[in-house]
Amino acid sequence: MLDKTGIAKRIAKEVKDRYYVNLGIGIPTLVANYVREDISVEFQSENGVLGMGPFPMDGEEDADIINAGKQTITTLPGASFFDSATSFGMIRGKHVDLTILGAMEVSEEGDIANWKIPGKMVKGMGGAMDLVASAENIIVAMMHTNRAGESKLLKQCSLPLTGVGCVKKIVTNLAVLEVTEKGFKLLERAPGVSVNEIIAATEGTLIIEGDVPEMSL
């Protein structure tokens, strides 16, 4: 089973050379720490940063340099800062190759709910809806179940939707899954996790073809 760092390490394998990548709040922000050093990647944050680097070491934080989640970040040589209008122009103009988001729920049809739980106060929907409406390649980083042990990979989302039919791939603490027309296709299982454990933790339709390999990090 993976922890949050393990999920980020596995997603980092999906990042290709010369990609422009938007990192959402939560687990996705860790991905920048684990991308291969032999490729060139530009990480974008919707608050107006292009060229984010790994998280700063303790004592090296600059409170003026933050991501959309208000976490302190580092920037790489050549990084740029700009206003939100320019940032969302980049997003809405489909200039981002890969978007990595967290989620509270994902449906077997690729719907995502990640911005609101009814009855709980939220600051706003942020840029999530722009991201899912504009991106053609969306990977979700999430835990497979909630704290009550209930599946977060569902036939239909129960929470307010952020986007419809937009998620392509999901990496959880248990597995890597692809969203297909027939449901969640199991691609890889986390180290030490059996296929039966993944079946038990998945409410949505799960497609299993042949032997499912254990993922490498």
C-alpha positions as CSV (number, residue, x, y, z in Angstrom):
1,M,0.0,0.0,0.0
2,L,1.2,3.5,-0.8
3,D,1.4,6.6,1.3
4,K,0.9,10.1,-0.2
5,T,4.6,10.2,-1.1
6,G,4.3,6.9,-2.9
7,I,1.3,8.1,-4.9
8,A,3.2,11.2,-5.9
9,K,6.2,9.1,-7.0
10,R,4.0,6.9,-9.2
11,I,2.3,9.9,-10.8
12,A,5.7,11.4,-11.5
13,K,6.3,8.6,-13.9
14,E,3.5,9.9,-16.1
15,V,5.2,13.3,-16.6
16,K,7.0,13.4,-20.0
17,D,9.8,15.6,-21.3
18,R,8.8,19.2,-22.3
19,Y,5.4,18.9,-20.6
20,Y,3.6,21.8,-19.1
21,V,2.0,20.5,-15.9
22,N,-0.6,22.0,-13.5
23,L,-0.4,20.7,-9.9
24,G,-3.5,20.9,-7.8
25,I,-3.6,21.2,-4.0
26,G,-2.7,18.3,-1.7
27,I,-0.9,15.2,-3.0
28,P,-0.3,16.6,-6.5
29,T,2.0,19.3,-5.1
30,L,4.5,16.5,-4.1
31,V,4.9,15.3,-7.7
32,A,7.4,18.1,-8.5
33,N,9.8,16.5,-6.0
34,Y,10.0,13.2,-7.9
35,V,10.2,14.0,-11.6
36,R,13.2,12.5,-13.4
37,E,16.2,14.8,-13.5
38,D,17.0,14.0,-17.2
39,I,13.8,15.6,-18.5
40,S,12.6,19.2,-18.8
41,V,9.2,20.0,-17.3
42,E,7.5,23.3,-16.5
43,F,5.2,23.2,-13.5
44,Q,2.4,25.7,-13.4
45,S,0.3,27.0,-10.5
46,E,-2.9,28.8,-11.2
47,N,-2.1,31.7,-8.9
48,G,0.4,32.8,-11.6
49,V,3.7,30.8,-11.4
50,L,5.4,28.9,-14.2
51,G,8.6,27.1,-13.4
52,M,7.9,25.7,-9.9
53,G,10.6,23.5,-8.4
54,P,10.6,21.1,-5.4
55,F,9.4,22.2,-2.0
56,P,11.9,24.3,-0.1
57,M,14.1,22.8,2.7
58,D,13.4,23.8,6.3
59,G,14.7,27.3,6.8
60,E,14.9,28.1,3.1
61,E,11.2,29.1,2.7
62,D,10.3,32.4,1.1
63,A,6.9,33.5,2.2
64,D,6.4,35.6,-0.9
65,I,6.7,32.6,-3.2
66,I,3.6,30.3,-2.9
67,N,1.5,28.0,-4.9
68,A,-2.3,28.0,-5.2
69,G,-2.6,26.1,-1.9
70,K,-0.6,28.9,-0.2
71,Q,2.3,26.5,0.4
72,T,5.8,27.9,0.1
73,I,7.5,26.7,-3.0
74,T,10.8,27.1,-4.9
75,T,11.3,28.2,-8.5
76,L,13.7,27.0,-11.1
77,P,16.0,29.2,-13.3
78,G,13.8,31.0,-15.9
79,A,10.6,30.8,-13.8
80,S,8.1,33.6,-14.4
81,F,5.3,35.2,-12.3
82,F,2.1,36.7,-13.8
83,D,-1.5,37.7,-12.9
84,S,-4.4,35.3,-12.6
85,A,-5.9,36.4,-15.9
86,T,-2.7,35.3,-17.8
87,S,-2.6,32.1,-15.8
88,F,-6.2,31.2,-16.6
89,G,-5.6,32.2,-20.2
90,M,-3.0,29.6,-20.3
91,I,-5.3,27.0,-18.8
92,R,-8.4,27.8,-20.8
93,G,-6.3,28.1,-24.0
94,K,-5.4,24.4,-23.5
95,H,-1.6,25.1,-23.1
96,V,-1.3,22.7,-20.2
97,D,-0.3,19.1,-21.2
98,L,-1.1,17.4,-18.0
99,T,-3.3,18.3,-15.0
100,I,-2.9,16.5,-11.7
101,L,-5.6,16.9,-9.2
102,G,-6.8,15.6,-5.9
103,A,-10.4,14.3,-5.5
104,M,-13.0,13.4,-2.9
105,E,-14.8,11.1,-5.4
106,V,-14.5,9.9,-9.0
107,S,-17.1,8.0,-10.9
108,E,-16.6,5.1,-13.3
109,E,-17.5,7.5,-16.2
110,G,-14.7,9.9,-15.2
111,D,-16.7,12.5,-13.4
112,I,-14.8,14.2,-10.6
113,A,-16.0,15.8,-7.3
114,N,-13.3,17.7,-5.5
115,W,-14.4,21.2,-4.5
116,K,-17.3,21.0,-2.0
117,I,-18.9,18.9,0.7
118,P,-22.5,20.1,1.3
119,G,-22.9,21.8,4.7
120,K,-19.2,22.6,5.1
121,M,-17.8,26.0,4.6
122,V,-15.6,26.5,1.5
123,K,-13.6,29.5,0.4
124,G,-14.7,28.9,-3.2
125,M,-14.3,26.5,-6.1
126,G,-11.0,27.9,-7.0
127,G,-9.6,27.0,-10.5
128,A,-10.6,23.4,-10.4
129,M,-13.6,23.8,-12.8
130,D,-11.5,25.7,-15.3
131,L,-8.8,23.0,-15.1
132,V,-11.1,20.1,-15.7
133,A,-13.1,21.8,-18.4
134,S,-9.9,22.7,-20.4
135,A,-7.4,19.9,-19.8
136,E,-7.3,16.9,-22.1
137,N,-5.2,14.8,-19.8
138,I,-6.2,14.6,-16.2
139,I,-4.7,12.3,-13.6
140,V,-6.3,12.1,-10.1
141,A,-4.3,11.5,-6.9
142,M,-6.4,10.2,-4.1
143,M,-7.0,7.7,-1.4
144,H,-9.0,4.7,-2.6
145,T,-11.4,4.9,0.4
146,N,-12.5,7.5,2.9
147,R,-11.9,7.4,6.6
148,A,-14.9,5.2,7.2
149,G,-13.5,2.7,4.7
150,E,-16.0,3.5,2.0
151,S,-15.0,3.6,-1.6
152,K,-14.3,6.9,-3.3
153,L,-14.3,5.2,-6.7
154,L,-18.0,5.1,-7.4
155,K,-20.7,4.2,-10.0
156,Q,-21.9,7.8,-9.6
157,C,-20.5,10.7,-7.5
158,S,-22.6,11.7,-4.5
159,L,-20.9,15.1,-4.0
160,P,-21.3,18.2,-6.2
161,L,-19.4,17.6,-9.5
162,T,-16.4,19.7,-10.5
163,G,-16.3,18.1,-14.0
164,V,-18.0,15.5,-16.1
165,G,-16.3,12.7,-18.0
166,C,-12.9,14.3,-17.8
167,V,-10.6,12.0,-15.7
168,K,-8.3,9.8,-17.7
169,K,-6.3,8.0,-15.0
170,I,-6.4,7.6,-11.2
171,V,-3.5,6.7,-8.8
172,T,-4.6,5.7,-5.3
173,N,-2.9,4.1,-2.3
174,L,-4.0,0.8,-3.7
175,A,-3.8,0.9,-7.5
176,V,-3.4,2.6,-10.8
177,L,-6.7,2.7,-12.8
178,E,-7.7,3.9,-16.3
179,V,-11.1,5.3,-16.9
180,T,-12.7,3.5,-19.9
181,E,-16.1,3.4,-21.5
182,K,-16.8,0.2,-19.5
183,G,-15.5,1.4,-16.1
184,F,-12.3,1.5,-14.1
185,K,-9.6,-0.7,-15.8
186,L,-7.1,-2.0,-13.2
187,L,-3.6,-1.4,-14.6
188,E,-1.3,-1.9,-11.6
189,R,-1.6,-2.7,-7.9
190,A,0.4,-1.2,-5.1
191,P,3.1,-3.2,-3.5
192,G,1.7,-5.7,-1.1
193,V,-1.9,-5.2,-2.2
194,S,-3.9,-8.0,-3.7
195,V,-6.5,-7.8,-6.5
196,N,-9.2,-8.9,-4.1
197,E,-8.4,-6.0,-1.8
198,I,-8.8,-3.6,-4.7
199,I,-12.1,-5.2,-5.7
200,A,-13.4,-4.9,-2.2
201,A,-12.5,-1.2,-2.0
202,T,-14.0,-0.2,-5.4
203,E,-17.8,0.4,-5.7
204,G,-17.7,1.3,-9.4
205,T,-17.3,-1.2,-12.2
206,L,-13.8,-2.7,-12.1
207,I,-12.3,-4.3,-15.2
208,I,-9.5,-6.9,-14.6
209,E,-7.7,-8.4,-17.6
210,G,-5.1,-11.1,-16.9
211,D,-2.5,-10.8,-14.3
212,V,-2.2,-7.3,-12.8
213,P,1.4,-6.3,-12.3
214,E,2.7,-4.7,-9.1
215,M,3.7,-1.1,-9.7
216,S,7.3,0.0,-9.4
217,L,8.3,3.4,-8.0
